[in-house]
Amino acid sequence: MISHNTGRGSPGNPRSTILMGILAGIIIIVVIAGILTFTMNVTTGTSGEALPYETHYSVSFPDGNTVTVGTSHIAALAYNGSVVTDVDGNREQLATGQTRVISPRHATISIFGVPIYSADFQITLQYTGSFGSRDNFDMTVATSQKIPGFLLSRLIPTSVKAIMV
């Protein structure tokens, strides 16, 4: 009787298995290095481009605590039905429904030290009231270029509860 081996169920070529393992290892190392070298640099100098793209969030800041959004240090403190906002040392009191515009900024995102994205952006906050220890705002981020959601979320710290609307 003659047996024909169809290759099914037989072990793979050890050399190709080793090469696949090495290739997978290199890919994993490159991905990890990319994540570790991912940087976002935010500056006050802008290019002056129009800001046609908008993303809207419902956000709540911890009352009385300073958070960093981009490079802006923002604190909100509820007081008698209003809120005092402090953005980079500049204080402004807002009643419910009032808006505060934060000066435009420029963001450059790099991986492996190579810029992959660059855009101007501006944040606008509209006070919607306070609840418990949280001060609530409708936040609009206007940008000169479309920003992928995962990059935009890097601007907002975890202490700020943000829901895209």
C-alpha positions as CSV (number, residue, x, y, z in Angstrom):
1,M,0.0,0.0,0.0
2,I,1.4,3.4,-1.0
3,S,0.8,6.3,1.5
4,H,0.5,9.9,0.2
5,N,1.3,12.6,2.7
6,T,-1.0,15.6,2.0
7,G,0.8,17.7,4.6
8,R,-2.2,18.0,6.8
9,G,-1.6,17.5,10.5
10,S,2.2,17.4,10.0
11,P,4.4,19.7,12.0
12,G,5.4,23.0,10.3
13,N,8.8,23.7,9.0
14,P,10.9,24.6,12.1
15,R,12.8,27.2,10.2
16,S,9.7,29.1,9.1
17,T,8.3,28.9,12.7
18,I,11.5,30.5,14.0
19,L,11.3,33.2,11.4
20,M,7.7,33.9,12.2
21,G,8.6,34.1,15.9
22,I,11.4,36.6,15.2
23,L,9.2,38.7,13.0
24,A,6.5,38.8,15.6
25,G,9.1,39.8,18.2
26,I,10.4,42.6,16.1
27,I,6.8,43.9,15.5
28,I,6.1,43.8,19.2
29,I,9.3,45.7,20.0
30,V,8.6,48.4,17.3
31,V,5.0,48.9,18.6
32,I,6.2,49.2,22.2
33,A,8.9,51.6,21.2
34,G,6.3,53.7,19.3
35,I,4.1,53.9,22.4
36,L,7.0,54.8,24.6
37,T,8.2,57.6,22.2
38,F,4.7,59.0,21.6
39,T,4.8,62.7,22.6
40,M,2.5,65.6,22.4
41,N,4.0,69.1,22.5
42,V,1.5,71.9,23.1
43,T,2.6,75.5,22.7
44,T,1.0,78.9,22.7
45,G,2.3,79.9,19.3
46,T,-0.2,79.2,16.6
47,S,0.0,79.2,12.8
48,G,-3.2,81.3,12.5
49,E,-5.1,78.8,10.5
50,A,-8.9,78.6,10.6
51,L,-10.4,76.2,13.1
52,P,-13.2,74.5,11.1
53,Y,-13.3,71.2,12.9
54,E,-15.2,70.9,16.2
55,T,-15.6,68.1,18.8
56,H,-18.1,68.6,21.6
57,Y,-17.8,67.1,25.1
58,S,-19.8,67.2,28.2
59,V,-17.2,67.5,30.9
60,S,-17.0,67.8,34.7
61,F,-14.0,69.2,36.5
62,P,-13.2,68.3,40.1
63,D,-14.3,71.3,42.2
64,G,-11.3,73.3,43.5
65,N,-8.6,71.1,41.9
66,T,-6.3,72.1,39.1
67,V,-6.2,69.9,36.0
68,T,-4.0,70.2,32.9
69,V,-5.8,70.2,29.5
70,G,-3.1,70.4,26.8
71,T,-0.7,72.7,28.6
72,S,-3.4,74.9,30.2
73,H,-3.8,74.6,33.9
74,I,-7.6,74.9,34.6
75,A,-9.3,75.1,38.0
76,A,-13.0,75.5,38.7
77,L,-14.5,76.5,42.0
78,A,-18.2,76.7,42.5
79,Y,-19.4,79.8,44.4
80,N,-23.0,80.9,45.0
81,G,-24.6,79.3,41.9
82,S,-21.7,80.4,39.7
83,V,-18.1,79.1,39.1
84,V,-14.8,80.9,39.2
85,T,-12.5,79.5,36.5
86,D,-8.8,79.9,36.7
87,V,-7.0,79.2,33.4
88,D,-3.2,79.7,33.7
89,G,-3.6,82.2,36.4
90,N,-6.3,84.3,34.7
91,R,-9.6,84.1,36.7
92,E,-13.1,84.7,35.4
93,Q,-16.4,84.1,37.1
94,L,-19.1,82.4,35.0
95,A,-22.9,82.2,35.7
96,T,-24.8,79.2,34.3
97,G,-24.8,79.4,30.5
98,Q,-21.8,81.8,30.2
99,T,-18.9,80.9,28.0
100,R,-15.1,81.1,28.4
101,V,-12.8,80.9,25.5
102,I,-9.2,79.7,26.2
103,S,-6.5,81.1,24.0
104,P,-5.6,79.1,21.0
105,R,-2.7,76.6,21.2
106,H,-0.7,74.5,18.7
107,A,-0.2,70.8,19.2
108,T,2.5,68.6,17.6
109,I,2.4,64.9,18.0
110,S,5.5,62.8,17.4
111,I,6.5,59.1,17.3
112,F,10.2,58.1,17.3
113,G,10.9,61.9,17.4
114,V,9.3,62.4,14.0
115,P,6.3,64.8,13.9
116,I,3.2,62.9,12.5
117,Y,0.5,65.5,13.3
118,S,0.4,69.2,13.7
119,A,-2.6,71.5,14.3
120,D,-3.9,74.6,16.0
121,F,-6.7,74.2,18.5
122,Q,-8.9,76.2,20.8
123,I,-11.0,75.2,23.8
124,T,-14.3,76.9,24.7
125,L,-16.1,76.1,28.0
126,Q,-19.7,76.9,28.7
127,Y,-20.7,76.5,32.4
128,T,-23.8,74.3,32.9
129,G,-23.8,74.1,36.7
130,S,-22.3,72.1,39.6
131,F,-23.4,68.9,41.1
132,G,-21.7,67.6,44.3
133,S,-18.0,68.1,44.0
134,R,-18.0,68.4,40.2
135,D,-18.3,71.6,38.1
136,N,-20.0,70.8,34.7
137,F,-19.3,72.4,31.3
138,D,-20.0,71.9,27.7
139,M,-16.6,71.9,26.1
140,T,-15.9,72.5,22.4
141,V,-12.5,71.8,21.0
142,A,-12.0,73.5,17.6
143,T,-9.1,72.4,15.5
144,S,-7.4,73.4,12.2
145,Q,-7.1,69.7,11.2
146,K,-9.2,66.7,12.0
147,I,-7.8,64.9,15.0
148,P,-8.4,61.2,15.6
149,G,-10.4,60.6,18.8
150,F,-7.6,58.7,20.5
151,L,-5.3,61.6,20.0
152,L,-7.8,64.2,21.2
153,S,-8.5,62.1,24.3
154,R,-4.8,62.6,25.2
155,L,-5.5,66.3,25.8
156,I,-8.1,65.5,28.5
157,P,-6.7,64.1,31.8
158,T,-8.4,61.2,33.6
159,S,-9.5,63.5,36.5
160,V,-11.8,65.3,34.0
161,K,-14.9,63.2,33.2
162,A,-15.6,63.7,29.5
163,I,-18.3,62.3,27.3
164,M,-18.2,63.1,23.6
165,V,-21.6,64.5,22.5
